[in-house]
Every structure is written in structure tokens, then in C-alpha cells.
Amino acid sequence: MKNILVTGGAGFIGSAFARSMTRRYPDYNIIVYDKLTYAGNLDNLLPISDDENYRFEQGDIADRAALRRALEAHHIDTIVNFAAESHVDRSILSADAFIHTDVVGVYILLDEGRQHGLERFLHVSTDEVYGDVDEGYSVETDVFAPNSPYAASKAGGELMVRSYHVTHGMNTVISRGSNTFGPYQYPEKLLPFFITEALEDHPLPVYGDGMQIRDWLYVEDHVSGIDAVLHKGVSGEAYNIAGEDLHHNIDVTHRLLALLGKDDSLIRHVPDREGHDRRYAMNCDKLRALGWQRQYSFDSALEATVDWYRDNEWWWRKIKTGEYLEFYKRQYGARLAAAE
């Protein structure tokens, strides 16, 4: 393992992984390959832009010819795939891009990787493939029950990875992360969305009663989990990466408002989104058996995240224009009007 293609590496978790790997493994060459859609941002990679073992190449994992050129030019022996359309709300509005990237793109990535003779292929997935978990904790052998187009597309990508391991003998591993947060997260997801809106005293649209439960995981812990799976995971296996820190969305909202010194009157309960899963929860004993341990508590990570967005307006203010505002209007305009 020496030349690693990090697909989707200009996104939130992918860029955190690229930053970590570049610094932690100076003998590895980290090549970030990203289409630079709305959530791909080269600013996320500024901290390593001058590192000798980092390179960036713009490209689409569903573009077979471009991908082949990148694999050959950089002598890639390992792929870590973060490339995905990842926002549930957007998948409900239109699922086309999700199928294109999360299923077709994964197939092309696997097929080109197989022909190229990869040593290792790691596919980054999500706890949402398990669907709503009323009680207990999902384990890696549980049956998939995705409830949104996004979750279904991620499940489809996972099954494609499994098929290439079984049929072609590819050395593949899968990680399934829980609700991840931290710096550089595109502000359509709950925490960066609410933090940046609250900083401007805008209303915070909480879906339904806000009692949905999520398992919160700091991005640095997620990245270290992927690192463990990459280096120690058994071929053909999947590994949950979970914070095992469950909180209701409304409680998280109250906590971030308190950290910002903002009043709870900013909260607006709006009509819930379609097919909204009530609870996610995963067991990660299998990952701990590889030696991984979470390093950040939810409270300390939340405080660090709030501080980062407060201190880095240069990063998020230029994002919250144009296309972002169009999405905001489509997704929340009518809901906020109904909540008045």
C-alpha cells in the first residue's frame, strides 16, 4: 500500500481522511480524486496543499476513461471511496444523481480497479443502510432496510462491492459510519446548518417534534476508524464506526444554541420530511477488536465544532449563496411558512 486514490476526497469526511493520512503516513502518496460538485471544496484541502505526498485531480468516478487515466498515471494500488451524493433531503427531491454516483459510479470504480489489479478497495458507507432501528444496536450482519433514496443508493453500492469480492476475489472492505460532524462539513447537514443559521439569528427548522435519535461521531474518530479498517480489516468484511453517543435532534439543537449564547426562540418546528427514520444506532465491537477506540466525547467535539464555525466565517459564508439558497428555498421555504 503506497499510492492511495481517495475518491470524493474534497468533501467533508474524505478531506479529513486525506489530511490525516498525508500527515500520518509520509511514505504514502495521497491522490485526491473529486468531481467538485457543490459539496466538494478545495478549501477543505488547504492545510495539506503544499505537502509533497499530496496531489489533487478533478474527475468523476463514473467517467471510466478519466478514472483509468488517473489509476495509471499515479500507479494506484489502493482506493478509498468517499465519493457519494450524501444528503437525504436532496435524494427525496431528486434521486438521479444518487443512483449515478452511489451505484453506477461504485460499479465503474470497482471494475476499473479490478482490471488495474488493486491491492485493496475500501468503500465508505453509512448507518442508514440498516434503516430505522427501534431498539438495540445494528450489527454488521443485520439485513439492510434503507428507507430513503440516499440510503438505498448506498446499500446498492455496498452490494456491488460485495459482488466484486465474491465473484472476482477483490480485496474489499466496507466501513459504515454513524452521524458524523466536525469542521469543514457542508452547511446543509444539521449541525453546520443550525450553527451558521443561528450565528445570523435565522430560524432553525426542526423536523417534526425533533425527537429523532442519531448516533453522533466526531469526524476525527470516524477517520481513525476508517484508517483501522483500511490497514487491519478482513477482506470481504464490513465494520461499523459508531460514536455510540445517542442524542435527540432537539436536544442537540438546544445544546448548540447554549454554546452560541443564542435563545431557544430561534427553533421552529416544521412539517417532517418524508420517510424520516426515527432512530439509528450501531454496535462497533467488531471495529474495537481491531484496536480502535473513540477519542472525543460528544460534548468536547460539539464545543470544538461550534467554535470552528464561529471562527471560520470565511469558509462557510461564500458557500451559503447561489445554489445553496435555491436548495434552502425548495426544502424549507414552505415548511417555515407553515410553521409561522
C-alpha positions as CSV (number, residue, x, y, z in Angstrom):
1,M,0.0,0.0,0.0
2,K,1.7,3.1,-1.2
3,N,-0.3,5.1,-3.8
4,I,-3.8,5.7,-2.5
5,L,-6.6,7.2,-4.5
6,V,-9.1,9.0,-2.2
7,T,-12.2,9.4,-4.3
8,G,-14.5,12.2,-3.0
9,G,-11.6,13.5,-1.1
10,A,-12.6,17.2,-1.3
11,G,-15.8,16.5,0.6
12,F,-16.2,16.6,4.4
13,I,-15.1,13.2,5.6
14,G,-12.9,12.5,2.6
15,S,-10.9,15.6,3.1
16,A,-10.5,14.9,6.8
17,F,-9.1,11.5,5.8
18,A,-6.8,12.9,3.3
19,R,-5.4,15.5,5.8
20,S,-4.9,12.8,8.4
21,M,-3.3,10.2,6.0
22,T,-0.9,12.7,4.4
23,R,0.4,13.7,7.8
24,R,0.3,10.3,9.5
25,Y,1.9,8.3,6.7
26,P,4.5,10.5,4.9
27,D,5.6,7.4,2.9
28,Y,2.2,7.1,1.3
29,N,1.2,9.2,-1.8
30,I,-2.3,10.5,-1.3
31,I,-4.1,11.4,-4.5
32,V,-7.5,13.1,-4.0
33,Y,-9.8,12.5,-7.0
34,D,-13.0,14.6,-6.8
35,K,-15.7,15.8,-9.2
36,L,-16.0,19.0,-7.2
37,T,-19.8,19.0,-7.1
38,Y,-21.5,21.5,-4.8
39,A,-20.1,19.8,-1.7
40,G,-16.6,19.3,-3.0
41,N,-14.4,22.1,-1.8
42,L,-10.7,22.6,-2.4
43,D,-10.6,24.9,0.7
44,N,-11.0,21.7,2.7
45,L,-7.6,20.6,1.5
46,L,-5.7,23.9,2.0
47,P,-3.9,22.6,5.1
48,I,-2.1,19.9,3.0
49,S,-1.9,21.8,-0.3
50,D,1.9,22.2,0.0
51,D,2.6,18.6,1.3
52,E,4.9,16.7,-1.1
53,N,2.9,13.4,-0.8
54,Y,-0.5,15.0,-1.7
55,R,-1.9,15.5,-5.2
56,F,-5.3,16.6,-6.5
57,E,-7.0,15.5,-9.7
58,Q,-10.5,16.5,-10.7
59,G,-12.6,13.7,-12.0
60,D,-15.9,11.7,-11.8
61,I,-15.8,8.1,-10.6
62,A,-18.5,7.3,-13.2
63,D,-16.2,8.5,-16.0
64,R,-14.4,5.3,-16.9
65,A,-11.8,6.8,-19.2
66,A,-10.8,9.6,-16.8
67,L,-10.7,7.2,-13.9
68,R,-8.5,4.8,-15.9
69,R,-6.0,7.6,-16.7
70,A,-5.8,8.5,-13.0
71,L,-5.2,4.9,-11.9
72,E,-2.4,4.5,-14.4
73,A,-0.8,7.9,-14.1
74,H,-0.4,7.7,-10.3
75,H,0.3,3.9,-10.2
76,I,-2.7,3.5,-7.8
77,D,-2.6,0.3,-5.6
78,T,-5.4,1.3,-3.2
79,I,-8.7,3.1,-3.4
80,V,-10.7,4.5,-0.5
81,N,-14.1,5.6,-1.9
82,F,-15.8,8.5,-0.2
83,A,-17.4,9.7,-3.5
84,A,-21.2,9.9,-3.0
85,E,-24.2,12.1,-3.1
86,S,-25.0,12.1,0.6
87,H,-27.8,14.4,1.6
88,V,-31.1,12.6,2.3
89,D,-33.2,15.7,1.7
90,R,-31.7,16.2,-1.8
91,S,-32.3,12.5,-2.6
92,I,-36.0,13.0,-1.9
93,L,-36.2,16.0,-4.2
94,S,-34.3,14.1,-7.0
95,A,-32.7,10.7,-6.8
96,D,-31.0,10.7,-10.2
97,A,-27.5,11.9,-9.1
98,F,-27.6,9.4,-6.2
99,I,-28.0,6.4,-8.5
100,H,-25.4,7.8,-10.9
101,T,-22.7,8.2,-8.3
102,D,-23.5,5.9,-5.4
103,V,-24.4,2.8,-7.6
104,V,-23.1,3.3,-11.2
105,G,-20.0,5.1,-10.0
106,V,-19.1,2.5,-7.5
107,Y,-19.5,-0.2,-10.2
108,I,-17.2,1.6,-12.5
109,L,-14.7,2.2,-9.7
110,L,-14.7,-1.5,-8.8
111,D,-14.5,-2.7,-12.4
112,E,-11.6,-0.4,-13.3
113,G,-9.9,-1.2,-10.1
114,R,-10.2,-4.9,-10.7
115,Q,-8.7,-4.6,-14.2
116,H,-5.9,-2.4,-12.8
117,G,-5.0,-5.0,-10.2
118,L,-5.7,-3.1,-7.0
119,E,-4.3,-4.4,-3.7
120,R,-7.1,-3.0,-1.6
121,F,-10.5,-1.3,-2.0
122,L,-12.3,0.4,0.9
123,H,-15.8,1.6,0.4
124,V,-17.2,4.2,2.9
125,S,-20.9,3.6,3.6
126,T,-23.4,4.7,6.3
127,D,-25.5,3.5,9.2
128,E,-28.6,4.5,7.1
129,V,-28.4,1.2,5.2
130,Y,-29.8,-0.5,8.3
131,G,-32.9,1.7,8.3
132,D,-34.9,2.6,11.3
133,V,-33.7,0.8,14.5
134,D,-36.5,0.9,17.1
135,E,-34.3,-0.5,19.8
136,G,-30.9,-2.1,20.3
137,Y,-27.9,-1.7,18.0
138,S,-27.3,-2.7,14.5
139,V,-24.5,-5.2,13.8
140,E,-22.7,-5.8,10.6
141,T,-24.7,-9.0,9.7
142,D,-28.1,-7.3,10.0
143,V,-30.4,-7.2,7.0
144,F,-30.5,-3.9,5.1
145,A,-33.7,-1.9,5.2
146,P,-33.0,1.5,3.6
147,N,-35.9,4.0,3.8
148,S,-34.7,6.9,1.6
149,P,-33.3,7.1,-1.9
150,Y,-30.0,8.1,-0.5
151,A,-29.8,5.1,1.9
152,A,-31.0,2.7,-0.9
153,S,-28.3,4.0,-3.2
154,K,-25.6,3.4,-0.5
155,A,-27.0,-0.1,0.1
156,G,-26.8,-0.7,-3.7
157,G,-23.2,0.4,-3.8
158,E,-22.3,-1.9,-0.9
159,L,-23.9,-4.9,-2.6
160,M,-21.8,-4.1,-5.7
161,V,-18.7,-4.2,-3.6
162,R,-19.7,-7.5,-2.1
163,S,-20.3,-8.9,-5.5
164,Y,-16.8,-8.0,-6.7
165,H,-15.3,-9.6,-3.6
166,V,-17.2,-12.8,-4.1
167,T,-17.2,-13.1,-7.9
168,H,-13.8,-11.6,-8.7
169,G,-11.9,-12.2,-5.4
170,M,-11.2,-8.5,-5.0
171,N,-9.7,-7.4,-1.6
172,T,-12.5,-5.2,-0.4
173,V,-13.6,-3.8,3.0
174,I,-16.6,-1.6,3.9
175,S,-17.0,0.9,6.7
176,R,-20.4,2.1,7.9
177,G,-20.2,5.4,9.8
178,S,-22.8,6.9,12.1
179,N,-23.9,10.6,12.1
180,T,-20.6,12.4,11.6
181,F,-19.9,16.1,12.4
182,G,-17.0,18.5,12.7
183,P,-15.1,21.2,10.8
184,Y,-15.5,21.6,7.0
185,Q,-18.9,20.0,6.8
186,Y,-21.1,21.4,4.1
187,P,-23.8,23.5,5.8
188,E,-26.8,21.6,4.7
189,K,-26.3,19.0,7.4
190,L,-27.9,19.6,10.8
191,L,-25.0,20.9,12.9
192,P,-23.3,23.2,10.4
193,F,-26.7,24.3,9.1
194,F,-28.0,25.2,12.5
195,I,-24.8,26.7,13.8
196,T,-24.4,29.0,10.8
197,E,-28.1,30.0,10.7
198,A,-28.0,30.7,14.5
199,L,-25.0,32.9,14.1
200,E,-27.1,35.1,11.9
201,D,-30.2,34.8,14.2
202,H,-32.1,33.0,11.5
203,P,-34.9,30.5,12.4
204,L,-33.8,26.8,12.8
205,P,-36.3,24.5,11.1
206,V,-36.5,21.4,13.3
207,Y,-38.3,18.5,11.6
208,G,-41.4,17.3,13.4
209,D,-41.0,17.1,17.2
210,G,-37.2,16.8,16.9
211,M,-37.2,13.6,18.9
212,Q,-35.3,11.7,16.1
213,I,-32.3,9.9,17.7
214,R,-28.9,9.9,16.0
215,D,-25.6,8.3,17.0
216,W,-23.1,11.2,16.9
217,L,-19.5,10.6,15.8
218,Y,-16.7,13.3,15.6
219,V,-15.0,13.3,12.2
220,E,-11.6,12.6,13.6
221,D,-12.8,9.5,15.3
222,H,-14.5,8.4,12.0
223,V,-11.3,9.0,10.1
224,S,-9.3,6.9,12.6
225,G,-11.9,4.1,12.3
226,I,-11.5,4.1,8.5
227,D,-7.7,4.0,8.9
228,A,-8.1,0.9,11.2
229,V,-10.4,-0.8,8.6
230,L,-8.0,0.0,5.8
231,H,-5.0,-1.4,7.5
232,K,-6.5,-4.2,9.6
233,G,-9.9,-5.1,8.3
234,V,-10.5,-8.6,7.0
235,S,-11.1,-8.8,3.2
236,G,-14.8,-9.1,2.4
237,E,-16.0,-7.8,5.8
238,A,-17.9,-4.7,6.9
239,Y,-17.2,-2.7,10.0
240,N,-19.5,-0.2,11.9
241,I,-17.8,3.0,13.0
242,A,-20.1,4.4,15.7
243,G,-19.9,7.1,18.4
244,E,-22.3,5.1,20.5
245,D,-23.4,8.5,21.7
246,L,-27.1,8.8,21.1
247,H,-29.0,12.1,21.3
248,H,-32.3,13.5,20.2
249,N,-32.0,16.1,17.5
250,I,-33.9,18.7,19.6
251,D,-31.5,18.2,22.5
252,V,-28.5,18.7,20.2
253,T,-30.2,21.9,18.9
254,H,-30.7,23.2,22.5
255,R,-27.0,22.5,23.3
256,L,-25.6,24.2,20.3
257,L,-27.7,27.3,20.9
258,A,-26.5,27.4,24.5
259,L,-22.9,27.2,23.3
260,L,-23.6,30.1,20.9
261,G,-25.3,32.2,23.6
262,K,-28.5,32.2,21.4
263,D,-32.1,31.9,22.6
264,D,-34.2,28.8,22.0
265,S,-36.8,31.1,20.4
266,L,-34.9,30.6,17.1
267,I,-36.3,27.0,17.0
268,R,-39.2,26.4,14.6
269,H,-40.9,23.0,14.5
270,V,-41.7,22.4,10.8
271,P,-43.5,19.5,9.0
272,D,-41.4,16.4,9.0
273,R,-39.6,15.2,5.9
274,E,-40.9,12.1,4.0
275,G,-39.8,8.7,5.3
276,H,-37.8,10.2,8.2
277,D,-36.1,7.4,10.2
278,R,-36.7,7.8,13.9
279,R,-33.6,6.2,15.3
280,Y,-30.2,5.0,14.2
281,A,-27.8,3.1,16.5
282,M,-24.9,0.8,15.7
283,N,-22.7,-1.6,17.7
284,C,-18.9,-1.3,16.9
285,D,-17.4,-4.1,18.9
286,K,-16.0,-5.6,15.6
287,L,-14.1,-2.4,15.0
288,R,-12.8,-2.2,18.6
289,A,-11.4,-5.7,18.1
290,L,-9.1,-4.1,15.5
291,G,-7.8,-1.8,18.3
292,W,-9.9,1.3,17.5
293,Q,-11.2,3.5,20.3
294,R,-13.1,6.7,20.2
295,Q,-11.0,9.7,21.4
296,Y,-13.5,12.5,21.5
297,S,-16.6,12.9,23.8
298,F,-19.7,14.3,22.2
299,D,-19.6,17.4,24.4
300,S,-16.0,18.3,23.7
301,A,-16.4,17.6,20.0
302,L,-19.6,19.7,19.8
303,E,-17.9,22.6,21.5
304,A,-14.9,22.4,19.2
305,T,-17.2,22.2,16.1
306,V,-19.3,25.3,17.2
307,D,-16.0,27.2,17.8
308,W,-14.7,26.3,14.4
309,Y,-17.7,27.6,12.5
310,R,-17.8,30.7,14.6
311,D,-14.1,31.3,13.9
312,N,-14.2,30.4,10.2
313,E,-16.9,32.5,8.5
314,W,-14.5,32.9,5.6
315,W,-15.2,29.2,4.8
316,W,-19.0,29.0,5.0
317,R,-20.3,32.4,4.1
318,K,-19.2,32.1,0.4
319,I,-20.9,28.6,0.3
320,K,-24.3,29.9,1.5
321,T,-25.1,31.7,-1.7
322,G,-26.5,30.7,-5.2
323,E,-27.2,27.0,-5.4
324,Y,-27.3,26.6,-1.6
325,L,-30.0,29.3,-1.3
326,E,-32.1,27.7,-4.1
327,F,-31.9,24.3,-2.2
328,Y,-32.8,26.1,1.1
329,K,-35.9,27.7,-0.5
330,R,-37.1,24.4,-2.0
331,Q,-36.6,22.4,1.1
332,Y,-37.5,24.8,3.9
333,G,-39.4,27.7,2.4
334,A,-42.9,26.2,2.6
335,R,-42.2,24.4,5.8
336,L,-41.1,27.5,7.6
337,A,-44.1,29.4,6.2
338,A,-46.4,26.6,7.6
339,A,-44.7,26.9,11.0
340,E,-45.5,30.6,11.3
